Every structure is written in structure tokens, then in C-alpha cells.
Amino acid sequence: MRGSPGILPLRLDNVCFEAGGGRLIDGISVELRGGSRTLVLGPNGAGKSLLLRLCHGLIKPSHGKITWAGVGAEPSAGEAMHRQAMVFQRPVMLRRSAAANIDYALSLRELGRNERRARVGEVLEKTGLKALAGRPARVLSGGEQQRLALARAWALRPEVLFLDEPTANLDPAASRAVERIIDAIHQGGTKIVMTTHDLGQARRLADEVLFIHGGRLTERAAAAQFFKQPENPAADAFMRGELTW
């Protein structure tokens, strides 16, 4: 939405999420601004994926507040939802072609046919999927499906893109292809907020790190500082491979 206020920063104020009698996200307060790529790290079960789903609006906090704020007037919740996107570890592919998967997502935004066609062609080209445009999405390889999921999100031109372990099930070559796409989306001005268990990948992509442990945000640091020497003992143990949950 050119000319309209941006939806960043995203603010979380004492956000908690409870389920099954336990507190899975515990009092997280943080503000995320544009520009930097934010990587969310932590051991299994720390709450990383839950945090992204809360930010994206898929689930609501049990306590606390999540707000998107633009310059001037704060956008409505519906408007903010339309100006962000999320790609999951196992993306859902519709029973249609690769190109039609992207076109369908754009049609939900009520874009005209010519605009949709132009955007579909653009992102298929940028993600290396042009030759597979007419192939059924569900027969694509895992790496191709993940690139298609990124293309589908990229076509929406989101201001913020949440990525939940986007390369967790991919081989090294497919992972690097996905990383190149993520970097290109970032270079185009989209804020990236991403979880990963791959520390090498985090080193390559992160500008800043949020470290989550036990549902709490225990450290926030510039990537260079975090990877050199985390301040939090749990983060330090995690980096040394001694903290697994």
C-alpha cells in the first residue's frame, strides 16, 4: 500500500500464552522495527513457533497486548493482517498448478487479472520456478514447494514476512536456494522475522537475534555480538550444544 503508513513497529507488551494448564509464552515484551532481519533462536519447545503465530495473529495471547503501529494512525487489525505474510515449515499446497497457487492468494486480495498475472510471472522468475509454472504444486519436491510458498508470500508484497523453520526438512542445496530467496525478499524492503534450528543459517542471515528459553525472551542482541559471546547463560549453553530443551 504505497503512500500509506507502515505497520511497523510491531510491539509485544507482556505477552503470555497458556494452553494445557501451562504457560508456554511467559511475559515477552519486545519491539520489532524494519530494516534488520530478526532470527528467533532457542532449544526445542522454547516457544519460537508459538511466538511467530502470536505475532502473525493466528492465535491470540492469553495475557498482554500485541499492536502494529504506523506513522500517524495505527492500522486496523484487518489491515495489518493483509500487510504481512507467513511461511510455515510444511506449507500447504492447493490442488492446482504452481502458478495458480500464487494467483489464488492474490485473488483473495481482490487484485485484477492483469496485475495478478504480472506478479505471478515476476515471483516465479525470481524464485527459479518459471519452468514449473504449470506443474501441479503437490508433485513438486520439498525444496520446490518451499520456494513456491515463498513466491506466494512474496507476490503479496508484505511489509513483514514471518518464516517458521523454512528449511528444516531440506537438503543443503535446497536450503541455500531458499536462503537466497529470503535474502532477496529482505533486500526488497520486507522485514524478515524467522525461526531456525540451524546455527550456520542463523549466522548467514541474522542481523539481530532473539533468544527464547522456557517461553521467555532471555536475550536480544546484534547478531555479531550474540554469536561472539551471548550474555545469557542459557544462550551460551545453547551455542555450545549443551542446552537441548
VENZICOR-V648275 format. One record per run of one state. SS is the DSSP state (a for helix, b for strand, c for the rest). FROM is the first residue (numbers start at 1). LEN is the number of residues. If there is no record, write none. Layout:
{{SS & FROM & LEN} {SS & FROM & LEN}}
This chain:
{{c & 1 & 9} {b & 10 & 10} {c & 20 & 2} {b & 22 & 11} {c & 33 & 5} {b & 38 & 4} {c & 42 & 6} {a & 48 & 9} {c & 57 & 6} {b & 63 & 6} {c & 69 & 8} {a & 77 & 6} {c & 83 & 1} {b & 84 & 4} {c & 88 & 9} {b & 97 & 1} {a & 98 & 10} {c & 108 & 5} {a & 113 & 14} {c & 127 & 3} {a & 130 & 3} {c & 133 & 3} {b & 136 & 1} {a & 137 & 3} {c & 140 & 2} {a & 142 & 14} {c & 156 & 4} {b & 160 & 5} {c & 165 & 7} {a & 172 & 16} {c & 188 & 3} {b & 191 & 5} {c & 196 & 3} {a & 199 & 7} {c & 206 & 2} {b & 208 & 6} {c & 214 & 2} {b & 216 & 7} {a & 223 & 6} {c & 229 & 4} {a & 233 & 7} {c & 240 & 6}}
